[in-house]
């Protein structure tokens, strides 16, 4: 005999609430992987790790990233060409970078060369951001640039003199500019003034064309030549479902949990009702015992073979 419908509905509602609580419970995975982002508007997941260029492995082992060369972007009317990597330092090492210590050269993620001098426009960053419909990656901490103001508020105290090219103005430990670009030659006066540094911002666009590879294009630069802007097109910039996180409850687990709870409610609720209300005992306490017994007998009973010499009807 079936339990009362209202009783079953109440138990199923409690089971569903329990499953939802398990889904919303905090998990052991609290931080998103590096070079990934989740959209706050539609929940789409972005993973740019396959676009990171890596150095070829010498021992023959394969790497999940199929890119082994840096990305190059032509500056067109700007007059300089750029070398970049996505969520990683450039594969081809650089040296004698203007305004950076030697220990920082290995972390450069974007740079360009001008008059035989290397200018960094940003160091390694794995902090990918989803801002509205835009996917943005920003590199900061490049070579010194622009016109900086004193921290004391003196507008006449600049860190950089665009007209002077005296190498003795560089602090110890910083690379000399060699044949420096005119507007990017800096002067260090030992004051407490802040140093502005070049940065690069890459905006990613979704490109689902299977015949194209990831490409980076130069967009523009601010008048002080401190902030550089690029646009990248990649299939990995297209939103997709976020993979299952270790320690979290996935959709399949939630469905299975609800199914198990529903079966338990059906069996235990039916046994309780048949035992207390119908006063059933033994196997007849199970809900719909006659139905399940009939199904079992249908598969268990087989026609007997006729004896020899007798026709089979």
VOBA-1610 file (N, C-alpha, C; in pm, whole numbers, padded with zeros to 5 digits, always signed):
BEGIN
Unk+00085-00120+00000Unk+00000+00000+00000Unk+00087+00124+00000Unk+00054+00223-00075Unk+00132+00346-00090Unk+00106+00440+00026Unk+00210+00508+00071Unk+00194+00606+00177Unk+00114+00724+00127Unk+00068+00806+00221Unk-00011+00923+00184Unk+00071+01019+00100Unk+00011+01080-00002Unk+00086+01170-00090Unk+00146+01289-00017Unk+00071+01345+00078Unk+00124+01462+00148Unk+00248+01427+00229Unk+00246+01306+00287Unk+00362+01263+00365Unk+00485+01247+00276Unk+00467+01188+00157Unk+00579+01169+00064Unk+00632+01303+00014Unk+00542+01398-00018Unk+00585+01527-00067Unk+00666+01602+00038Unk+00627+01592+00166Unk+00701+01659+00272Unk+00841+01599+00286Unk+00851+01468+00276Unk+00981+01404+00289Unk+01071+01436+00171Unk+01015+01438+00049Unk+01094+01474-00069Unk+01142+01618-00063Unk+01058+01709-00011Unk+01099+01848+00003Unk+01216+01859+00100Unk+01209+01783+00208Unk+01321+01785+00304Unk+01447+01729+00241Unk+01433+01624+00157Unk+01551+01566+00092Unk+01613+01663-00007Unk+01530+01733-00083Unk+01581+01830-00179Unk+01653+01945-00109Unk+01597+01990+00002Unk+01662+02097+00078Unk+01798+02051+00130Unk+01807+01927+00172Unk+01935+01875+00218Unk+02037+01866+00107Unk+01993+01827-00013Unk+02085+01819-00126Unk+02134+01957-00167Unk+02045+02057-00164Unk+02087+02193-00198Unk+02185+02247-00095Unk+02164+02212+00030Unk+02258+02256+00133Unk+02395+02196+00112Unk+02398+02069+00067Unk+02526+02005+00039Unk+02596+02071-00079Unk+02517+02115-00177Unk+02578+02181-00294Unk+02637+02316-00257Unk+02566+02391-00170Unk+02611+02525-00135Unk+02711+02528-00020Unk+02743+02414+00033Unk+02838+02410+00144Unk+02976+02446+00094Unk+03057+02509+00179Unk+03193+02545+00138Unk+03275+02422+00107Unk+03358+02431+00004Unk+03439+02317-00039Unk+03584+02341-00001Unk+03664+02237-00021Unk+03806+02248+00009Unk+03880+02330-00096Unk+03821+02348-00215Unk+03885+02426-00321Unk+03833+02569-00314Unk+03913+02660-00259Unk+03869+02798-00237Unk+03928+02894-00338Unk+04036+02858-00403Unk+04102+02948-00497Unk+04096+02890-00637Unk+04067+02979-00733Unk+04064+02935-00873Unk+04206+02910-00921Unk+04225+02816-01013Unk+04361+02792-01066Unk+04415+02917-01134Unk+04548+02925-01141Unk+04612+03039-01203Unk+04575+03048-01350Unk+04563+03169-01400Unk+04531+03197-01540Unk+04392+03148-01578Unk+04301+03145-01483Unk+04161+03112-01508Unk+04073+03220-01445Unk+03950+03228-01492Unk+03857+03326-01438Unk+03715+03275-01457Unk+03626+03320-01370Unk+03484+03286-01379Unk+03404+03415-01392Unk+03316+03419-01490Unk+03237+03538-01514Unk+03135+03557-01403Unk+03125+03680-01353Unk+03029+03710-01248Unk+02889+03731-01304Unk+02875+03747-01435Unk+02745+03773-01496Unk+02672+03645-01536Unk+02743+03552-01603Unk+02677+03431-01650Unk+02740+03302-01596Unk+02842+03314-01512Unk+02905+03196-01455Unk+02997+03120-01548Unk+03025+03175-01667Unk+03113+03108-01762Unk+03255+03097-01709Unk+03321+02989-01745Unk+03457+02962-01696Unk+03555+02979-01811Unk+03667+03047-01783Unk+03771+03073-01882Unk+03903+03014-01832Unk+03973+02948-01922Unk+04101+02887-01889Unk+04199+02914-02004Unk+04295+03003-01979Unk+04392+03041-02082Unk+04525+02967-02067Unk+04532+02869-01981Unk+04658+02797-01961Unk+04707+02728-02088Unk+04617+02675-02174Unk+04669+02616-02299Unk+04735+02716-02393Unk+04712+02847-02373Unk+04773+02949-02460Unk+04910+02992-02410Unk+04953+02946-02295Unk+05083+02985-02242Unk+05195+02917-02320Unk+05286+02996-02372Unk+05401+02941-02444Unk+05503+02889-02344Unk+05552+02769-02368Unk+05650+02707-02279Unk+05770+02663-02362Unk+05883+02651-02296Unk+06003+02604-02364Unk+05991+02456-02395Unk+06035+02410-02511Unk+06028+02267-02545Unk+06103+02183-02443Unk+06045+02069-02407Unk+06106+01980-02310Unk+06212+01896-02380Unk+06330+01888-02320Unk+06441+01820-02385Unk+06430+01669-02378Unk+06371+01615-02270Unk+06366+01470-02254Unk+06253+01404-02332Unk+06185+01479-02416Unk+06082+01420-02502Unk+05944+01417-02441Unk+05929+01459-02316Unk+05798+01459-02254Unk+05711+01568-02315Unk+05584+01541-02324Unk+05491+01637-02382Unk+05437+01729-02274Unk+05393+01845-02316Unk+05333+01943-02226Unk+05193+01972-02276Unk+05101+01997-02181Unk+04962+02020-02221Unk+04946+02145-02307Unk+05039+02238-02297Unk+05037+02354-02384Unk+05106+02321-02515Unk+05038+02346-02627Unk+05096+02316-02756Unk+05172+02431-02817Unk+05194+02539-02739Unk+05264+02657-02788Unk+05404+02661-02729Unk+05504+02670-02816Unk+05643+02670-02770Unk+05719+02795-02812Unk+05650+02892-02872Unk+05714+03016-02915Unk+05635+03135-02861Unk+05707+03243-02837Unk+05643+03366-02789Unk+05549+03422-02896Unk+05457+03504-02851Unk+05366+03574-02942Unk+05430+03706-02986Unk+05412+03739-03111Unk+05469+03863-03167Unk+05355+03949-03221Unk+05366+04078-03194Unk+05266+04173-03239Unk+05334+04291-03305Unk+05289+04324-03422Unk+05348+04434-03498Unk+05290+04567-03452Unk+05378+04666-03431Unk+05333+04796-03383Unk+05282+04889-03491Unk+05301+04855-03618Unk+05256+04935-03731Unk+05308+05078-03719Unk+05218+05176-03708Unk+05261+05316-03706Unk+05336+05354-03579Unk+05332+05270-03475Unk+05406+05301-03353Unk+05556+05285-03373Unk+05595+05203-03469Unk+05735+05190-03502Unk+05812+05086-03424Unk+05744+05008-03340Unk+05811+04904-03263Unk+05727+04778-03268Unk+05793+04664-03264Unk+05726+04536-03260Unk+05741+04476-03120Unk+05640+04402-03078Unk+05632+04354-02941Unk+05643+04202-02935Unk+05699+04154-02826Unk+05707+04011-02796Unk+05638+03988-02662Unk+05545+03893-02660Unk+05466+03870-02540Unk+05448+03721-02516Unk+05405+03690-02396Unk+05358+03557-02361Unk+05231+03575-02279Unk+05150+03472-02272Unk+05024+03477-02200Unk+05038+03394-02072Unk+05023+03461-01959Unk+05034+03396-01827Unk+05167+03325-01809Unk+05272+03389-01856Unk+05404+03330-01842Unk+05511+03426-01889Unk+05633+03404-01842Unk+05745+03484-01890Unk+05778+03445-02033Unk+05840+03536-02107Unk+05874+03507-02246Unk+05968+03388-02252Unk+05952+03306-02355Unk+06032+03184-02370Unk+06177+03218-02402Unk+06196+03308-02499Unk+06332+03350-02534Unk+06382+03450-02431Unk+06491+03420-02362Unk+06538+03509-02255Unk+06585+03643-02308Unk+06573+03745-02226Unk+06618+03880-02261Unk+06721+03925-02158Unk+06800+04022-02198Unk+06905+04074-02109Unk+06919+04223-02132Unk+06990+04287-02040Unk+07014+04432-02048Unk+06884+04509-02066Unk+06786+04478-01982Unk+06656+04545-01989Unk+06665+04679-01918Unk+06620+04783-01983Unk+06631+04919-01929Unk+06550+04932-01801Unk+06616+04978-01695Unk+06545+05011-01572Unk+06509+04895-01483Unk+06555+04774-01514Unk+06523+04657-01430Unk+06651+04590-01386Unk+06649+04533-01267Unk+06762+04459-01217Unk+06772+04325-01289Unk+06891+04270-01286Unk+06914+04144-01357Unk+06826+04032-01302Unk+06796+04035-01173Unk+06712+03931-01112Unk+06568+03937-01163Unk+06528+04047-01226Unk+06391+04063-01274Unk+06377+04027-01422Unk+06487+04004-01490Unk+06479+03980-01633Unk+06402+03852-01665Unk+06415+03751-01581Unk+06351+03622-01609Unk+06199+03625-01594Unk+06144+03731-01534Unk+05999+03741-01513Unk+05930+03831-01614Unk+05999+03878-01713Unk+05940+03968-01812Unk+05843+03890-01901Unk+05721+03940-01915Unk+05619+03875-01997Unk+05590+03951-02126Unk+05636+04074-02138Unk+05613+04153-02260Unk+05723+04258-02271Unk+05774+04276-02393Unk+05881+04374-02412Unk+05886+04414-02559Unk+05965+04518-02586Unk+05996+04556-02722Unk+06140+04607-02725Unk+06196+04615-02843Unk+06334+04660-02861Unk+06334+04788-02942Unk+06410+04886-02895Unk+06421+05014-02965Unk+06565+05061-02957Unk+06626+05084-03072Unk+06765+05130-03080Unk+06858+05040-03000Unk+06841+04909-03021Unk+06924+04807-02958Unk+06908+04801-02807Unk+06805+04862-02752Unk+06776+04856-02609Unk+06644+04785-02587Unk+06638+04703-02483Unk+06518+04625-02452Unk+06439+04698-02344Unk+06310+04720-02371Unk+06220+04786-02276Unk+06111+04688-02236Unk+06102+04662-02108Unk+05996+04575-02056Unk+05867+04655-02043Unk+05756+04594-02082Unk+05625+04658-02063Unk+05538+04577-01968Unk+05603+04492-01888Unk+05526+04421-01786Unk+05591+04290-01747Unk+05576+04256-01619Unk+05630+04131-01567Unk+05518+04030-01547Unk+05558+03907-01520Unk+05468+03793-01514Unk+05351+03816-01420Unk+05231+03781-01467Unk+05110+03786-01385Unk+05018+03673-01430Unk+04959+03604-01333Unk+04863+03496-01361Unk+04722+03535-01320Unk+04703+03663-01288Unk+04575+03711-01235Unk+04484+03753-01350Unk+04406+03658-01399Unk+04313+03683-01508Unk+04181+03734-01450Unk+04123+03836-01514Unk+04000+03897-01464Unk+03891+03894-01571Unk+03769+03870-01527Unk+03652+03879-01613Unk+03573+04001-01571Unk+03575+04103-01656Unk+03505+04227-01627Unk+03392+04244-01728Unk+03271+04212-01682Unk+03157+04218-01773Unk+03172+04114-01882Unk+03175+04159-02006Unk+03194+04069-02120Unk+03340+04066-02166Unk+03429+04131-02091Unk+03569+04137-02128Unk+03652+04045-02038Unk+03752+03983-02099Unk+03848+03901-02027Unk+03982+03973-02036Unk+04040+04009-01921Unk+04154+04101-01918Unk+04269+04038-01839Unk+04390+04055-01892Unk+04513+04017-01824Unk+04607+04137-01828Unk+04663+04174-01713Unk+04746+04294-01707Unk+04884+04260-01651Unk+04985+04313-01719Unk+05124+04303-01674Unk+05170+04441-01627Unk+05236+04446-01514Unk+05286+04572-01460Unk+05434+04556-01423Unk+05494+04666-01377Unk+05632+04662-01332Unk+05734+04657-01442Unk+05707+04725-01554Unk+05802+04727-01664Unk+05910+04832-01645Unk+05971+04871-01755Unk+06076+04973-01751Unk+06017+05108-01710Unk+06099+05196-01650Unk+06049+05329-01612Unk+05999+05406-01734Unk+05905+05496-01709Unk+05845+05569-01821Unk+05784+05698-01771Unk+05740+05776-01866Unk+05653+05890-01841Unk+05712+05999-01755Unk+05624+06083-01702Unk+05661+06198-01622Unk+05601+06180-01484Unk+05686+06159-01383Unk+05640+06128-01247Unk+05650+06250-01158Unk+05557+06257-01064Unk+05553+06369-00970Unk+05611+06327-00836Unk+05665+06424-00764Unk+05725+06396-00634Unk+05618+06357-00534Unk+05654+06268-00442Unk+05558+06228-00340Unk+05526+06341-00245Unk+05612+06441-00243Unk+05586+06556-00156Unk+05494+06657-00220Unk+05455+06632-00344Unk+05361+06721-00411Unk+05427+06826-00494Unk+05559+06819-00515Unk+05629+06918-00597Unk+05614+06880-00743Unk+05536+06958-00816Unk+05509+06926-00956Unk+05629+06949-01044Unk+05730+07025-00997Unk+05845+07055-01080Unk+05956+06951-01066Unk+05941+06857-00973Unk+06045+06758-00949Unk+06010+06631-01024Unk+06066+06612-01141Unk+06038+06495-01223Unk+06147+06391-01205Unk+06109+06265-01217Unk+06206+06157-01213Unk+06282+06146-01343Unk+06222+06187-01451Unk+06277+06160-01583Unk+06295+06289-01661Unk+06403+06294-01731Unk+06430+06405-01820Unk+06439+06347-01960Unk+06345+06385-02044Unk+06338+06326-02177Unk+06449+06378-02270Unk+06517+06482-02229Unk+06618+06541-02317Unk+06759+06494-02285Unk+06783+06451-02160Unk+06917+06411-02120Unk+06935+06262-02137Unk+07057+06222-02172Unk+07085+06081-02194Unk+07215+06042-02125Unk+07240+06102-02008Unk+07361+06075-01933Unk+07346+05943-01860Unk+07435+05848-01887Unk+07425+05717-01826Unk+07457+05720-01677Unk+07522+05822-01628Unk+07559+05825-01487Unk+07440+05850-01396Unk+07324+05881-01452Unk+07205+05907-01370Unk+07139+05777-01325Unk+07182+05661-01376Unk+07118+05534-01340Unk+07172+05484-01208Unk+07085+05430-01126Unk+07128+05371-01000Unk+07205+05243-01026Unk+07283+05203-00927Unk+07360+05080-00938Unk+07266+04961-00939Unk+07292+04863-01024Unk+07207+04745-01034Unk+07106+04754-01144Unk+07089+04870-01208Unk+06995+04886-01317Unk+07070+04887-01449Unk+07004+04836-01552Unk+07069+04827-01683Unk+07077+04964-01746Unk+07188+04993-01809Unk+07202+05118-01883Unk+07126+05108-02013Unk+07078+05220-02068Unk+06995+05214-02187Unk+07072+05197-02316Unk+07206+05211-02314Unk+07278+05200-02439Unk+07235+05312-02532Unk+07186+05273-02648Unk+07132+05373-02742Unk+06983+05388-02713Unk+06951+05459-02608Unk+06813+05463-02561Unk+06725+05546-02654Unk+06600+05510-02653Unk+06500+05588-02724Unk+06488+05725-02657Unk+06474+05829-02732Unk+06483+05964-02678Unk+06382+05991-02568Unk+06256+05958-02591Unk+06154+05996-02494Unk+06146+05899-02378Unk+06229+05792-02383Unk+06224+05695-02275Unk+06353+05693-02194Unk+06441+05790-02213Unk+06562+05800-02134Unk+06526+05861-02000Unk+06574+05800-01891Unk+06533+05845-01758Unk+06650+05909-01686Unk+06619+05993-01590Unk+06718+06053-01504Unk+06679+06025-01360Unk+06773+05970-01282Unk+06746+05937-01143Unk+06819+06038-01056Unk+06747+06118-00982Unk+06809+06225-00905Unk+06823+06189-00758Unk+06790+06067-00715Unk+06804+06027-00577Unk+06698+06084-00485Unk+06595+06146-00539Unk+06490+06203-00455Unk+06390+06095-00417Unk+06290+06134-00340Unk+06188+06040-00294Unk+06071+06031-00389Unk+06086+06083-00509Unk+05976+06084-00605Unk+05945+05942-00652Unk+05820+05918-00685Unk+05774+05788-00729Unk+05815+05762-00874Unk+05833+05634-00905Unk+05875+05594-01039Unk+05758+05530-01110Unk+05721+05584-01221Unk+05618+05521-01304Unk+05683+05417-01393Unk+05613+05308-01415Unk+05667+05199-01495Unk+05566+05156-01601Unk+05619+05101-01706Unk+05536+05058-01819Unk+05449+04938-01778Unk+05334+04928-01840Unk+05242+04817-01815Unk+05174+04778-01946Unk+05124+04658-01950Unk+05055+04608-02070Unk+04923+04545-02028Unk+04818+04577-02099Unk+04685+04521-02075Unk+04641+04446-02199Unk+04607+04319-02182Unk+04563+04234-02293Unk+04416+04202-02274Unk+04335+04235-02373Unk+04193+04204-02373Unk+04169+04085-02467Unk+04104+03981-02416Unk+04085+03858-02492Unk+03945+03851-02551Unk+03939+03806-02675Unk+03813+03788-02746Unk+03798+03642-02785Unk+03675+03595-02782Unk+03645+03456-02818Unk+03651+03439-02969Unk+03724+03340-03015Unk+03736+03308-03158Unk+03719+03158-03174Unk+03602+03117-03220Unk+03571+02974-03232Unk+03610+02914-03366Unk+03675+02991-03450Unk+03716+02939-03580Unk+03824+02833-03559Unk+03796+02707-03596Unk+03896+02601-03570Unk+04022+02613-03653Unk+04019+02692-03759Unk+04135+02703-03844Unk+04234+02810-03803Unk+04206+02883-03697Unk+04295+02992-03653Unk+04362+02955-03522Unk+04478+03016-03499Unk+04550+03000-03374Unk+04544+03130-03295Unk+04586+03124-03171Unk+04584+03242-03086Unk+04676+03350-03143Unk+04625+03471-03154Unk+04701+03583-03210Unk+04681+03706-03124Unk+04789+03785-03109Unk+04787+03907-03029Unk+04812+04026-03120Unk+04728+04129-03109Unk+04740+04249-03192Unk+04760+04371-03103Unk+04844+04462-03149Unk+04868+04587-03077Unk+04753+04684-03106Unk+04701+04747-02999Unk+04589+04839-03013Unk+04634+04983-03001Unk+04711+05015-02896Unk+04754+05154-02879Unk+04833+05171-02751Unk+04875+05295-02728Unk+04954+05331-02612Unk+04915+05470-02568Unk+04928+05500-02440Unk+04892+05633-02391Unk+05001+05734-02430Unk+04973+05864-02419Unk+05071+05965-02462Unk+05205+05957-02388Unk+05205+05912-02263Unk+05329+05901-02187Unk+05405+05773-02217Unk+05351+05690-02303Unk+05410+05562-02338Unk+05436+05476-02214Unk+05336+05475-02127Unk+05343+05394-02006Unk+05247+05277-02011Unk+05131+05294-02069Unk+05029+05190-02073Unk+05009+05145-02217Unk+05031+05016-02241Unk+05018+04957-02374Unk+04897+04864-02375Unk+04824+04865-02484Unk+04700+04789-02492Unk+04705+04693-02611Unk+04663+04570-02586Unk+04665+04465-02687Unk+04531+04392-02688Unk+04507+04328-02800Unk+04386+04247-02816Unk+04428+04108-02864Unk+04378+04005-02797Unk+04412+03867-02831Unk+04285+03791-02865Unk+04293+03711-02969Unk+04182+03625-03009Unk+04222+03479-02989Unk+04136+03405-02920Unk+04168+03267-02887Unk+04041+03188-02864Unk+04045+03061-02899Unk+03931+02973-02872Unk+03919+02947-02722Unk+04028+02961-02649Unk+04025+02938-02505Unk+03966+03058-02430Unk+03942+03169-02501Unk+03876+03284-02439Unk+03725+03272-02447Unk+03675+03160-02497Unk+03530+03135-02501Unk+03487+03069-02371Unk+03375+03115-02318Unk+03327+03062-02190Unk+03276+02920-02206Unk+03300+02838-02106Unk+03246+02703-02102Unk+03218+02666-01958Unk+03164+02546-01938Unk+03129+02503-01804Unk+03254+02480-01721Unk+03246+02518-01595Unk+03361+02500-01506Unk+03377+02353-01471Unk+03498+02299-01481Unk+03519+02158-01449Unk+03496+02131-01301Unk+03479+02004-01271Unk+03454+01964-01132Unk+03575+01993-01045Unk+03551+02052-00929Unk+03659+02083-00837Unk+03673+01972-00734Unk+03796+01935-00701Unk+03816+01835-00596Unk+03756+01882-00463Unk+03679+01795-00401Unk+03617+01830-00274Unk+03481+01895-00286Unk+03435+01921-00407Unk+03305+01983-00426Unk+03205+01879-00475Unk+03077+01917-00472Unk+02968+01829-00515Unk+02925+01869-00654Unk+02944+01780-00751Unk+02908+01809-00889Unk+02761+01783-00916Unk+02711+01818-01036Unk+02569+01797-01069Unk+02530+01650-01063Unk+02616+01560-01112Unk+02584+01418-01106Unk+02571+01367-00964Unk+02657+01417-00876Unk+02650+01375-00736Unk+02521+01424-00671Unk+02481+01547-00705Unk+02356+01601-00649Unk+02237+01518-00695Unk+02233+01484-00825Unk+02123+01402-00876Unk+02120+01264-00809Unk+02238+01204-00796Unk+02244+01073-00730Unk+02201+01080-00585Unk+02240+01187-00516Unk+02201+01203-00377Unk+02050+01217-00363Unk+01989+01296-00451Unk+01843+01312-00447Unk+01774+01179-00477Unk+01825+01101-00573Unk+01765+00973-00607Unk+01773+00875-00491Unk+01888+00868-00424Unk+01902+00777-00310Unk+01808+00816-00198Unk+01799+00948-00169Unk+01710+00993-00062Unk+01565+00964-00097Unk+01527+00981-00226Unk+01389+00953-00267Unk+01356+00804-00249Unk+01449+00715-00283Unk+01425+00571-00265Unk+01412+00537-00118Unk+01497+00595-00034Unk+01488+00569+00109Unk+01355+00619+00167Unk+01312+00738+00122Unk+01184+00790+00168Unk+01070+00698+00126Unk+01075+00649+00002Unk+00971+00559-00048Unk+00965+00429+00034Unk+01082+00369+00057Unk+01085+00240+00128Unk+01052+00257+00275Unk+01122+00347+00343Unk+01100+00362+00486Unk+00962+00419+00517Unk+00917+00515+00434Unk+00783+00568+00455Unk+00675+00463+00434Unk+00692+00379+00327Unk+00594+00273+00303Unk+00592+00169+00411Unk+00711+00129+00462Unk+00716+00031+00571Unk+00648+00086+00696Unk+00676+00214+00727Unk+00615+00274+00846Unk+00463+00277+00834Unk+00414+00317+00715Unk+00269+00327+00698Unk+00203+00188+00702Unk+00260+00091+00630Unk+00199-00043+00626Unk+00205-00111+00762Unk+00307-00085+00841Unk+00318-00152+00971Unk+00226-00090+01075Unk+00212+00044+01072Unk+00133+00111+01176Unk-00015+00125+01139Unk-00042+00150+01011Unk-00181+00173+00970Unk-00246+00045+00920Unk-00179-00027+00827Unk-00237-00149+00771Unk-00206-00274+00854Unk-00121-00259+00957Unk-00083-00371+01045Unk-00028-00489+00964Unk+00050-00460+00863Unk+00112-00566+00782Unk+00238-00614+00853Unk+00277-00741+00825Unk+00396-00800+00884Unk+00475-00871+00775Unk+00603-00893+00803Unk+00687-00962+00706Unk+00713-00880+00582Unk+00726-00950+00467Unk+00753-00883+00341Unk+00639-00791+00297Unk+00518-00813+00351Unk+00405-00730+00311Unk+00413-00589+00368Unk+00512-00565+00452Unk+00531-00428+00502Unk+00589-00338+00394Unk+00654-00398+00292Unk+00713-00316+00186Unk+00603-00247+00105Unk+00625-00126+00062Unk+00523-00056-00018Unk+00503-00126-00152Unk+00376-00140-00191Unk+00340-00205-00317Unk+00401-00346-00327Unk+00385-00422-00219Unk+00443-00556-00214Unk+00389-00645-00325Unk+00258-00640-00349Unk+00198-00726-00451Unk+00252-00695-00589Unk+00279-00566-00619Unk+00335-00528-00749Unk+00475-00586-00767Unk+00561-00566-00668Unk+00698-00616-00679Unk+00702-00769-00679Unk+00613-00830-00602Unk+00608-00976-00600Unk+00565-01031-00735Unk+00468-00964-00800Unk+00424-01008-00932Unk+00533-00994-01036Unk+00610-00886-01028Unk+00721-00868-01123Unk+00827-00976-01101Unk+00855-01007-00976Unk+00955-01109-00948Unk+00911-01246-00995Unk+00784-01279-00974Unk+00736-01411-01018Unk+00730-01421-01170Unk+00710-01307-01238Unk+00705-01309-01383Unk+00839-01351-01442Unk+00949-01304-01384Unk+01080-01339-01435Unk+01132-01473-01380Unk+01079-01515-01266Unk+01129-01639-01206Unk+01058-01762-01257Unk+00927-01757-01293Unk+00850-01873-01337Unk+00879-01898-01485Unk+00921-02017-01520Unk+00948-02056-01657Unk+00861-02175-01696Unk+00821-02186-01823Unk+00740-02303-01865Unk+00822-02431-01859Unk+00764-02536-01803Unk+00833-02665-01792Unk+00835-02738-01925Unk+00940-02815-01947Unk+00951-02889-02072Unk+00856-03011-02073Unk+00795-03044-02187Unk+00704-03160-02194Unk+00782-03291-02187Unk+00716-03393-02132Unk+00778-03525-02126Unk+00788-03586-02265Unk+00876-03679-02276Unk+00897-03744-02406Unk+00771-03816-02452Unk+00734-03792-02574Unk+00616-03858-02632Unk+00489-03782-02613Unk+00488-03676-02535Unk+00366-03599-02510Unk+00375-03467-02585Unk+00264-03426-02650Unk+00265-03299-02722Unk+00272-03182-02624Unk+00333-03080-02668Unk+00347-02959-02585Unk+00242-02858-02628Unk+00160-02814-02531Unk+00053-02718-02561Unk+00095-02581-02514
//
